[in-house]
Amino acid sequence: MKTTVEISDPLLRDARKVAAREGTTLRALIEQGLRRILSERKQRKPAFRLRDASFKGRGLHPDMQGATWEQIRDKIYEGRGG
């Protein structure tokens, strides 16, 4: 895929020198750098943890124990025109 990226002139000059010295292309050098950075950041990223959003209660009301989701939803919206 082709894309356009703005890079400072000094950085681009240095990258071209390194690519020439190592006998590689500027494209390969940029891709290698991006892969390295993305890999490092992926490793540092902590695993997603869902915060505990529970409340202090005793679970469902006894009248709703064993109720289906539809029954619970109907009870929630009872008298609200839903």
JOLIN-V492657 format. One record per backbone hydrogen bond with DSSP energy under -1.0 kcal/mol. NH is the residue of the N-H (numbers start at 1). CO is the residue of the C=O. E is the energy in kcal/mol with one decimal. If there is no record, write none. Layout:
NH_CO_E ; NH_CO_E
This chain:
12_8_-2.5 ; 13_9_-2.6 ; 14_10_-2.3 ; 15_11_-2.5 ; 16_12_-2.5 ; 17_13_-2.1 ; 18_14_-2.4 ; 19_15_-2.6 ; 20_16_-2.5 ; 21_17_-2.7 ; 22_18_-2.4 ; 24_19_-2.8 ; 29_25_-2.1 ; 30_26_-2.6 ; 31_27_-2.7 ; 32_28_-2.4 ; 33_29_-2.2 ; 34_30_-2.6 ; 35_31_-2.6 ; 36_32_-2.2 ; 37_33_-2.4 ; 38_34_-2.8 ; 39_35_-2.4 ; 40_36_-2.4 ; 41_37_-2.4 ; 42_38_-2.1 ; 43_39_-1.8 ; 44_40_-1.6 ; 45_41_-1.4 ; 57_55_-1.2 ; 64_61_-2.3 ; 67_64_-2.4 ; 72_68_-2.3 ; 73_69_-3.0 ; 74_70_-2.6 ; 75_71_-2.0 ; 76_72_-2.2 ; 77_73_-2.2 ; 80_77_-2.2
